[in-house]
Amino acid sequence: MKNLSLWVFLIVNLFFVSCVQETYNKTVIYTVKITGIKDIKSVGIRGNDKPLNWDTDYESKVITKDSLYRAVVTYNTGYKFTEAKFTVNGEFELQNNPNRRIEFSDSDTTFYEATYNSAK
């Protein structure tokens, strides 16, 4: 009976340990180029994974006014990618198109460059 209890204990612990996915800190430096839009008040990014969400903008900083913006986002994730879209003045880009898929690099930092409202 003692051996049976030990085996049950080991199996249950193995089950719980194997269910936990290892996570990593992955930093993405997003740079977005914006053309054809004047009087930009805010540029942000929204996405699937914390610290991003689809309801509020994660603020991008101005590199060149009305043209180039950058956001640095650190994710704690077990996934190899995330999905996101940029916003200008609170309006989503790529309406009725798929989200951008950002593949994390093997290193801790990924550099992602995009043009607003262009899927390329």
Disulfide bonds with the S-S distance in Angstrom:
none
